[in-house]
Each structure stands twice: as C-alpha cells, then as structure tokens.
Amino acid sequence: MGRTGLSRKELSRVEVMGRVKARSLRLREAAELLELSYRQAKRIWARYRVGGAKALQHGNCGRVSNRAYPAKFRAAVLKQVQARYEDFGPTLAAEHLASDDGLPVNAETLRRWRKEAGWWQRQRRRKPYRQRRRRRTLGS
C-alpha cells in the first residue's frame, strides 16, 4: 500500500534540476533556490544526471514497512473473518480473533484490511428524527 510518488520537496528538486539541465539556471543559483549548500546541490545534480527524477526519490519509498504483518498472517486473519465473523464490526471481530483463534490483531488494522478488501464500509449514523412545530402567528 506504500506511496510511490514524489514528495513536494523532491518535486521541487526535480523542477530546479530540470532548469539546470536546460541551462536556464546555474548550479549555485539552484542551491540557493533549494536552500542547500553548493556541495549538496552538486551531489543532487550528479544523482539527477545519472537517474533522472526517479533518482531524487527517497530510497525507502514504496517499500513495505518493517513493522508490517506478514502477508500469510493477514491472509489467515481475513479468511477467518470471512468465514466466522463477517457480520461483526472490526472491534468485536478483533476481540474474537484474539481470544478464540489465537490471531491477535488491532481493531483499526482489521478495519483497514477489510476496507481494502472491500468488505467494510463505515456505517453512517442517521440524524435523529425531528418534527418541527408550526410557527406561532403574531398578533393573537
């Protein structure tokens, strides 16, 4: 689910380095625009020349988190939820998964997984019924 796009900072660097490439901007001016030292601008310029815009993207972008649950565990949880707890809300389902099935998972994580699988939509609360009374006539 990781983001793979460029951040604002990276996009501005790409735009400025594109201007350097087009020779409408000098590297020293680019460094000032990006609020970097000349040496750091040179390093960024070298990376940009070799790999283009993709080279300025952060290295961890798009990678799976080290804290993420294994895909096998996620599949087991979702299979169990679909089989036994489909009509439960995420909080109750998470409690039952932990106690009955030995699959401890946070309720918010379970909510997110079910939402991504298309099995959960937020239940909107209806507004309380209210019947307004008629306005009083003035003068009587």
Backbone as CSV, one residue per row, in Angstrom:
resi,resn,N_x,N_y,N_z,CA_x,CA_y,CA_z,C_x,C_y,C_z
1,MET,0.814,-1.184,0.000,0.000,0.000,0.000,0.867,1.260,0.000
2,GLY,2.161,1.120,0.017,3.071,2.258,0.139,2.950,3.255,-0.994
3,ARG,3.196,4.503,-0.668,3.172,5.560,-1.673,4.384,5.430,-2.572
4,THR,4.221,5.708,-3.839,5.354,5.618,-4.747,5.613,6.934,-5.469
5,GLY,4.823,7.977,-5.188,5.013,9.266,-5.840,6.111,10.079,-5.180
6,LEU,6.443,11.176,-5.817,7.459,12.075,-5.271,6.814,13.044,-4.279
7,SER,7.567,13.393,-3.244,7.077,14.373,-2.284,7.206,15.776,-2.885
8,ARG,6.653,16.774,-2.206,6.759,18.161,-2.689,8.216,18.590,-2.800
9,LYS,8.974,18.242,-1.778,10.395,18.607,-1.748,11.127,17.988,-2.945
10,GLU,10.861,16.709,-3.192,11.506,16.015,-4.312,11.058,16.601,-5.641
11,LEU,9.776,16.953,-5.759,9.270,17.549,-6.996,9.931,18.894,-7.276
12,SER,10.117,19.695,-6.207,10.767,20.989,-6.418,12.218,20.787,-6.835
13,ARG,12.873,19.786,-6.272,14.255,19.490,-6.679,14.322,19.074,-8.141
14,VAL,13.366,18.239,-8.561,13.333,17.797,-9.960,13.134,18.995,-10.878
15,GLU,12.213,19.885,-10.501,11.925,21.060,-11.330,13.159,21.952,-11.456
16,VAL,13.849,22.192,-10.335,15.039,23.054,-10.348,16.170,22.394,-11.135
17,MET,16.366,21.102,-10.942,17.435,20.403,-11.675,17.126,20.346,-13.173
18,GLY,15.840,20.319,-13.521,15.450,20.388,-14.937,15.854,21.724,-15.540
19,ARG,15.710,22.781,-14.736,16.130,24.115,-15.210,17.642,24.193,-15.341
20,VAL,18.366,23.521,-14.449,19.833,23.480,-14.548,20.223,22.741,-15.822
21,LYS,19.533,21.640,-16.096,19.811,20.845,-17.296,19.556,21.661,-18.569
22,ALA,18.486,22.474,-18.528,18.142,23.305,-19.678,19.038,24.539,-19.771
23,ARG,19.936,24.692,-18.816,20.897,25.796,-18.738,20.234,27.160,-18.539
24,SER,19.033,27.156,-17.979,18.408,28.438,-17.669,18.719,28.847,-16.221
25,LEU,19.414,27.973,-15.519,19.764,28.226,-14.126,21.138,27.629,-13.868
26,ARG,21.952,28.344,-13.101,23.265,27.804,-12.746,23.141,27.027,-11.437
27,LEU,24.086,26.130,-11.216,24.022,25.261,-10.056,24.062,26.042,-8.745
28,ARG,24.838,27.102,-8.704,24.914,27.916,-7.488,23.543,28.554,-7.191
29,GLU,22.865,29.044,-8.246,21.528,29.629,-8.077,20.511,28.559,-7.663
30,ALA,20.675,27.358,-8.227,19.792,26.246,-7.869,19.949,25.903,-6.391
31,ALA,21.181,25.935,-5.908,21.447,25.645,-4.498,20.742,26.671,-3.608
32,GLU,20.777,27.928,-4.007,20.110,28.973,-3.229,18.595,28.792,-3.241
33,LEU,18.058,28.455,-4.423,16.609,28.226,-4.538,16.146,27.077,-3.635
34,LEU,16.940,26.021,-3.594,16.584,24.845,-2.805,17.029,24.960,-1.348
35,GLU,17.679,26.086,-1.032,18.206,26.331,0.311,19.151,25.215,0.737
36,LEU,20.108,24.911,-0.165,21.124,23.896,0.086,22.497,24.511,-0.112
37,SER,23.503,23.815,0.400,24.864,24.258,0.122,25.197,23.906,-1.328
38,TYR,26.220,24.562,-1.866,26.635,24.291,-3.240,27.052,22.823,-3.387
39,ARG,27.769,22.311,-2.382,28.231,20.917,-2.446,27.057,19.940,-2.478
40,GLN,26.040,20.197,-1.650,24.874,19.311,-1.636,24.130,19.400,-2.968
41,ALA,24.051,20.593,-3.540,23.406,20.764,-4.851,24.166,19.977,-5.915
42,LYS,25.501,19.967,-5.792,26.303,19.188,-6.746,26.000,17.703,-6.637
43,ARG,25.836,17.219,-5.398,25.518,15.800,-5.195,24.159,15.464,-5.820
44,ILE,23.180,16.342,-5.593,21.840,16.124,-6.149,21.879,16.182,-7.671
45,TRP,22.640,17.121,-8.211,22.783,17.261,-9.661,23.393,16.000,-10.265
46,ALA,24.405,15.443,-9.590,25.053,14.217,-10.081,24.049,13.061,-10.104
47,ARG,23.243,12.942,-9.035,22.221,11.879,-8.993,21.175,12.085,-10.079
48,TYR,20.787,13.325,-10.307,19.776,13.649,-11.317,20.285,13.327,-12.722
49,ARG,21.553,13.649,-12.990,22.121,13.365,-14.316,22.126,11.876,-14.613
50,VAL,22.446,11.056,-13.611,22.540,9.609,-13.816,21.159,8.957,-13.937
51,GLY,20.236,9.306,-13.002,18.974,8.576,-12.961,17.716,9.375,-13.207
52,GLY,17.831,10.668,-13.478,16.651,11.488,-13.720,15.842,11.721,-12.453
53,ALA,14.569,11.983,-12.622,13.699,12.322,-11.499,13.595,11.175,-10.499
54,LYS,13.605,9.956,-10.995,13.473,8.777,-10.125,14.630,8.687,-9.140
55,ALA,15.799,9.192,-9.511,16.976,9.122,-8.639,16.858,10.062,-7.446
56,LEU,15.996,11.087,-7.535,15.834,12.024,-6.434,14.772,11.568,-5.436
57,GLN,14.086,10.473,-5.762,13.077,9.922,-4.869,13.763,9.235,-3.687
58,HIS,13.140,9.314,-2.522,13.707,8.690,-1.329,13.815,7.185,-1.530
59,GLY,14.886,6.594,-1.054,15.159,5.171,-1.271,14.146,4.230,-0.639
60,ASN,13.532,4.639,0.478,12.568,3.762,1.149,11.172,3.864,0.561
61,CYS,10.955,4.762,-0.368,9.633,4.990,-0.939,9.142,3.729,-1.663
62,GLY,7.936,3.294,-1.308,7.343,2.131,-1.962,7.686,0.811,-1.304
63,ARG,8.571,0.813,-0.305,8.933,-0.436,0.364,7.934,-0.770,1.453
64,VAL,7.841,-2.040,1.785,6.950,-2.489,2.852,7.599,-2.151,4.190
65,SER,6.794,-1.728,5.130,7.283,-1.380,6.459,7.870,-2.599,7.161
66,ASN,8.893,-2.374,7.976,9.474,-3.462,8.768,8.501,-3.946,9.837
67,ARG,7.552,-3.090,10.206,6.601,-3.433,11.261,5.322,-4.063,10.717
68,ALA,5.219,-4.222,9.407,4.002,-4.760,8.798,3.822,-6.234,9.162
69,TYR,2.562,-6.655,9.262,2.271,-8.065,9.483,2.662,-8.850,8.235
70,PRO,3.094,-10.099,8.388,3.398,-10.918,7.206,2.136,-11.149,6.363
71,ALA,2.308,-11.288,5.076,1.168,-11.474,4.170,0.392,-12.749,4.514
72,LYS,1.102,-13.770,4.972,0.465,-15.040,5.337,-0.494,-14.843,6.525
73,PHE,-0.051,-14.073,7.528,-0.869,-13.791,8.709,-2.110,-13.002,8.303
74,ARG,-1.903,-11.995,7.457,-3.024,-11.165,7.000,-4.065,-12.009,6.268
75,ALA,-3.578,-12.911,5.406,-4.484,-13.782,4.653,-5.263,-14.699,5.599
76,ALA,-4.581,-15.216,6.637,-5.250,-16.096,7.605,-6.319,-15.339,8.371
77,VAL,-6.008,-14.118,8.777,-6.971,-13.301,9.512,-8.190,-13.012,8.639
78,LEU,-7.967,-12.583,7.418,-9.087,-12.238,6.532,-9.941,-13.458,6.196
79,LYS,-9.286,-14.614,6.050,-10.027,-15.849,5.769,-10.929,-16.206,6.954
80,GLN,-10.378,-16.073,8.164,-11.141,-16.374,9.377,-12.298,-15.396,9.562
81,VAL,-12.033,-14.121,9.284,-13.077,-13.100,9.413,-14.204,-13.388,8.432
82,GLN,-13.843,-13.741,7.216,-14.870,-14.008,6.200,-15.676,-15.256,6.557
83,ALA,-15.004,-16.239,7.140,-15.683,-17.494,7.460,-16.595,-17.366,8.681
84,ARG,-16.100,-16.712,9.765,-16.835,-16.745,11.028,-17.380,-15.407,11.506
85,TYR,-16.727,-14.306,11.145,-17.070,-13.014,11.759,-17.456,-11.952,10.741
86,GLU,-18.061,-12.376,9.643,-18.356,-11.430,8.559,-19.335,-10.340,8.987
87,ASP,-20.302,-10.703,9.832,-21.311,-9.719,10.243,-20.904,-8.957,11.500
88,PHE,-19.688,-9.188,12.011,-19.187,-8.473,13.181,-18.530,-7.171,12.754
89,GLY,-18.518,-6.200,13.645,-17.726,-4.999,13.419,-16.261,-5.314,13.669
90,PRO,-15.356,-4.429,13.254,-13.926,-4.703,13.398,-13.472,-4.903,14.846
91,THR,-14.033,-4.143,15.776,-13.604,-4.248,17.171,-13.973,-5.610,17.745
92,LEU,-15.226,-6.013,17.575,-15.670,-7.306,18.098,-14.960,-8.452,17.389
93,ALA,-14.790,-8.332,16.086,-14.098,-9.374,15.326,-12.649,-9.521,15.818
94,ALA,-11.986,-8.401,16.089,-10.605,-8.445,16.582,-10.537,-9.123,17.943
95,GLU,-11.507,-8.845,18.809,-11.547,-9.488,20.130,-11.714,-10.994,19.996
96,HIS,-12.622,-11.425,19.129,-12.850,-12.858,18.929,-11.656,-13.531,18.265
97,LEU,-11.038,-12.860,17.326,-9.854,-13.429,16.680,-8.746,-13.672,17.698
98,ALA,-8.565,-12.733,18.615,-7.505,-12.853,19.618,-7.813,-13.965,20.618
99,SER,-9.048,-14.008,21.124,-9.366,-14.978,22.184,-9.654,-16.380,21.648
100,ASP,-10.454,-16.490,20.589,-10.885,-17.807,20.101,-9.902,-18.435,19.118
101,ASP,-9.301,-17.632,18.280,-8.498,-18.171,17.178,-6.993,-17.983,17.358
102,GLY,-6.584,-17.227,18.363,-5.153,-17.008,18.581,-4.513,-16.150,17.502
103,LEU,-5.297,-15.249,16.929,-4.786,-14.333,15.900,-4.925,-12.897,16.404
104,PRO,-3.984,-12.438,17.229,-4.119,-11.081,17.774,-3.835,-10.025,16.716
105,VAL,-4.810,-9.185,16.478,-4.659,-8.102,15.504,-5.430,-6.893,16.031
106,ASN,-4.881,-5.709,15.829,-5.518,-4.484,16.285,-6.801,-4.245,15.495
107,ALA,-7.813,-3.705,16.165,-9.108,-3.469,15.520,-8.990,-2.491,14.356
108,GLU,-8.168,-1.452,14.520,-8.003,-0.477,13.433,-7.313,-1.106,12.227
109,THR,-6.358,-1.997,12.497,-5.677,-2.704,11.410,-6.679,-3.569,10.669
110,LEU,-7.502,-4.273,11.435,-8.524,-5.135,10.834,-9.516,-4.316,10.022
111,ARG,-9.911,-3.148,10.545,-10.818,-2.253,9.811,-10.196,-1.846,8.471
112,ARG,-8.905,-1.474,8.505,-8.219,-1.051,7.284,-8.127,-2.196,6.277
113,TRP,-7.779,-3.402,6.761,-7.684,-4.561,5.871,-9.024,-4.886,5.233
114,ARG,-10.082,-4.845,6.034,-11.405,-5.152,5.498,-11.848,-4.090,4.497
115,LYS,-11.502,-2.850,4.761,-11.839,-1.752,3.848,-11.117,-1.941,2.513
116,GLU,-9.817,-2.313,2.578,-9.032,-2.535,1.355,-9.567,-3.722,0.573
117,ALA,-10.071,-4.746,1.272,-10.631,-5.923,0.605,-12.046,-5.657,0.082
118,GLY,-12.634,-4.512,0.482,-13.977,-4.162,0.022,-15.081,-4.785,0.852
119,TRP,-14.763,-5.238,2.074,-15.749,-5.884,2.930,-16.290,-4.974,4.007
120,TRP,-15.864,-3.743,4.066,-16.294,-2.879,5.163,-16.505,-1.465,4.676
121,GLN,-17.674,-0.926,4.983,-17.929,0.488,4.777,-18.347,1.066,6.116
122,ARG,-17.982,2.298,6.321,-18.339,2.954,7.573,-19.851,3.073,7.649
123,GLN,-20.397,2.706,8.794,-21.845,2.815,8.986,-22.158,4.250,9.378
124,ARG,-22.883,4.967,8.553,-23.217,6.353,8.860,-24.397,6.389,9.815
125,ARG,-24.268,7.214,10.831,-25.354,7.354,11.791,-26.434,8.253,11.194
126,ARG,-27.678,7.828,11.345,-28.785,8.657,10.857,-29.002,9.797,11.815
127,LYS,-29.464,10.910,11.277,-29.787,12.034,12.140,-31.074,11.698,12.896
128,PRO,-31.181,12.124,14.151,-32.397,11.797,14.908,-33.623,12.467,14.271
129,TYR,-34.731,11.744,14.301,-35.965,12.248,13.700,-36.445,13.444,14.505
130,ARG,-36.827,14.500,13.812,-37.321,15.674,14.499,-38.401,16.323,13.663
131,GLN,-39.554,16.497,14.276,-40.649,17.140,13.569,-40.782,18.551,14.134
132,ARG,-40.641,19.532,13.295,-40.731,20.920,13.766,-42.190,21.312,13.941
133,ARG,-42.434,22.162,14.962,-43.809,22.621,15.151,-44.014,23.885,14.320
134,ARG,-45.268,24.151,14.019,-45.591,25.311,13.182,-45.338,26.590,13.945
135,ARG,-45.007,27.636,13.196,-44.738,28.935,13.827,-46.002,29.522,14.397
136,ARG,-45.822,30.226,15.495,-46.948,30.910,16.131,-47.281,32.158,15.329
137,THR,-48.518,32.444,15.147,-48.894,33.665,14.432,-48.778,34.859,15.373
138,LEU,-48.284,35.950,14.860,-48.150,37.171,15.679,-49.507,37.867,15.757
139,GLY,-49.759,38.501,16.839,-50.977,39.285,16.966,-52.096,38.559,17.676
140,SER,-52.051,37.272,17.808,-53.141,36.630,18.551,-52.640,35.916,19.767
